C-alpha cells in the first residue's frame, strides 16, 4: 500500500487489514512520501515493513519493484507515480486506486495532463471512487475501469468509535460541564477559542493544535490554561477551563469526550482536517468553508450534522448559539452520528472486487 501521508494511511488501513486477514502469511509493505506519515506510523506499527517510496526515477523504481515483487499494489486517493505504475504493470502486479477523488481542476483535465491519463488507462486495473461525481469525471477522461465504493475513512472512524477511547485526566477536567474540542487547530481556530472562552457558559475548552510549535503561543493567549503534560507529570487540576494538548496521537480519542467540535484547516487553503473522527462519536462539527477536496463536509452539512462558515466570528456566534440550545445540540449530535453510521462498508466492497 502506498500512502502519501498519515491521512491517506488511515484511509487505506481498513482495506489493508482485510487483505491481511485474507492472506495472513503474506508480507505487507507500506510506502510513504511524507515524513508525517512514515514517522507516525513507524512508532506504532511493528508488524509490517515500512519505507519511503523511492523517487520516481526509472532505474531506481525498476530496481525497487523487482526487489519487493508485489502481487497486489494499491495507492490511496490520488498519489500516482508514473514510472512506478509502468514498472508494476511489467511485473504483472494487480494495481488499484482506493478512495479516489477526481475534481475538475486536477492536472488530468489540462491539455498537458492527457499523457498521464493514458498511463492510468494502461497501468491501473481498477479505480474505486469515493463519489458518483468522481466516477463521472474519470469516465469523461476515458478512465472507464472504475466504480463507486464510497470513502474508506468511514470504515476507519467506525473502528475508532468501537475501540477503547479512554484518555487519562480528561473526564476529571471535563467534570460536570460540557466540552468544546478544537481539533488540529490553526491560528483562525485559536482566535475562535479566544472569542468563545470569554462568552461560553457551562463549557470547558480543549485545544489540540495542528502543530505543537503553536503550544507556546497558546500559553500566551491563555495564560491560565494548563498543558496536558503538566497533568501527567503532576496530577493536580487547577482552576481553569482551558486544557492545551501538547502531545500527538490523542485527538481521535479526545473527540469521544466532546459535545461540540471545531476542526481546523478550513479557514485557509491548507485544507480541512478530518471531520469524520469527531462525527463518528455523534459530535456536531464546525469548520471553515475552504474544503473543496472534502466532499464529506458538504454531505455532513446536508445532514445537519455540521456547519461551515467563511468567517471565524460567524462560526463563533453559531457555537455560542448551539451551546445555549440543547434541542439543536441534541439534533445535530444525532445527525452527525447517523451520518457516519449509515455509510456503506466501503472496504468490503473494495475487497470483493480485488479478490474477484
Secondary structure as the mmCIF struct_conf table of DSSP 4:
data_model
#
loop_
_struct_conf.conf_type_id
_struct_conf.id
_struct_conf.beg_label_comp_id
_struct_conf.beg_label_asym_id
_struct_conf.beg_label_seq_id
_struct_conf.end_label_comp_id
_struct_conf.end_label_asym_id
_struct_conf.end_label_seq_id
STRN STRN1 UNK A 2 UNK A 3
BEND BEND1 UNK A 4 UNK A 5
HELX_RH_AL_P HELX_RH_AL_P1 UNK A 6 UNK A 22
TURN_TY1_P TURN_TY1_P1 UNK A 23 UNK A 25
BEND BEND2 UNK A 26 UNK A 26
STRN STRN2 UNK A 29 UNK A 32
BEND BEND3 UNK A 33 UNK A 34
HELX_RH_AL_P HELX_RH_AL_P2 UNK A 35 UNK A 44
BEND BEND4 UNK A 47 UNK A 48
STRN STRN3 UNK A 49 UNK A 52
HELX_LH_PP_P HELX_LH_PP_P1 UNK A 53 UNK A 55
BEND BEND5 UNK A 56 UNK A 56
HELX_RH_AL_P HELX_RH_AL_P3 UNK A 58 UNK A 68
BEND BEND6 UNK A 71 UNK A 71
STRN STRN4 UNK A 72 UNK A 76
TURN_TY1_P TURN_TY1_P2 UNK A 77 UNK A 78
HELX_RH_AL_P HELX_RH_AL_P4 UNK A 82 UNK A 90
TURN_TY1_P TURN_TY1_P3 UNK A 91 UNK A 92
STRN STRN5 UNK A 94 UNK A 100
TURN_TY1_P TURN_TY1_P4 UNK A 104 UNK A 105
BEND BEND7 UNK A 106 UNK A 106
HELX_RH_3T_P HELX_RH_3T_P1 UNK A 107 UNK A 109
BEND BEND8 UNK A 110 UNK A 110
HELX_RH_3T_P HELX_RH_3T_P2 UNK A 111 UNK A 113
HELX_RH_AL_P HELX_RH_AL_P5 UNK A 114 UNK A 123
BEND BEND9 UNK A 125 UNK A 125
STRN STRN6 UNK A 126 UNK A 129
BEND BEND10 UNK A 130 UNK A 131
HELX_RH_AL_P HELX_RH_AL_P6 UNK A 132 UNK A 140
TURN_TY1_P TURN_TY1_P5 UNK A 141 UNK A 142
BEND BEND11 UNK A 145 UNK A 145
STRN STRN7 UNK A 146 UNK A 148
HELX_RH_AL_P HELX_RH_AL_P7 UNK A 152 UNK A 162
BEND BEND12 UNK A 163 UNK A 163
TURN_TY1_P TURN_TY1_P6 UNK A 168 UNK A 169
HELX_RH_AL_P HELX_RH_AL_P8 UNK A 170 UNK A 174
TURN_TY1_P TURN_TY1_P7 UNK A 175 UNK A 176
BEND BEND13 UNK A 177 UNK A 177
STRN STRN8 UNK A 178 UNK A 185
HELX_RH_AL_P HELX_RH_AL_P9 UNK A 187 UNK A 197
TURN_TY1_P TURN_TY1_P8 UNK A 198 UNK A 199
BEND BEND14 UNK A 201 UNK A 202
STRN STRN9 UNK A 203 UNK A 209
BEND BEND15 UNK A 210 UNK A 211
HELX_RH_3T_P HELX_RH_3T_P3 UNK A 212 UNK A 214
HELX_RH_AL_P HELX_RH_AL_P10 UNK A 215 UNK A 221
TURN_TY1_P TURN_TY1_P9 UNK A 223 UNK A 224
STRN STRN10 UNK A 226 UNK A 227
HELX_RH_AL_P HELX_RH_AL_P11 UNK A 228 UNK A 233
BEND BEND16 UNK A 234 UNK A 234
BEND BEND17 UNK A 239 UNK A 239
BEND BEND18 UNK A 241 UNK A 241
STRN STRN11 UNK A 242 UNK A 245
BEND BEND19 UNK A 247 UNK A 249
HELX_RH_AL_P HELX_RH_AL_P12 UNK A 251 UNK A 254
HELX_RH_3T_P HELX_RH_3T_P4 UNK A 255 UNK A 257
BEND BEND20 UNK A 259 UNK A 259
STRN STRN12 UNK A 260 UNK A 263
BEND BEND21 UNK A 264 UNK A 265
TURN_TY1_P TURN_TY1_P10 UNK A 266 UNK A 267
BEND BEND22 UNK A 268 UNK A 268
TURN_TY1_P TURN_TY1_P11 UNK A 269 UNK A 270
BEND BEND23 UNK A 275 UNK A 275
HELX_RH_AL_P HELX_RH_AL_P13 UNK A 276 UNK A 279
TURN_TY1_P TURN_TY1_P12 UNK A 280 UNK A 282
STRN STRN13 UNK A 284 UNK A 288
BEND BEND24 UNK A 289 UNK A 289
TURN_TY1_P TURN_TY1_P13 UNK A 292 UNK A 293
HELX_RH_AL_P HELX_RH_AL_P14 UNK A 295 UNK A 302
TURN_TY1_P TURN_TY1_P14 UNK A 303 UNK A 304
BEND BEND25 UNK A 305 UNK A 305
STRN STRN14 UNK A 306 UNK A 309
BEND BEND26 UNK A 310 UNK A 311
HELX_RH_AL_P HELX_RH_AL_P15 UNK A 312 UNK A 324
HELX_RH_AL_P HELX_RH_AL_P16 UNK A 326 UNK A 341
TURN_TY1_P TURN_TY1_P15 UNK A 342 UNK A 342
BEND BEND27 UNK A 343 UNK A 343
HELX_RH_AL_P HELX_RH_AL_P17 UNK A 346 UNK A 354
TURN_TY1_P TURN_TY1_P16 UNK A 355 UNK A 355
#
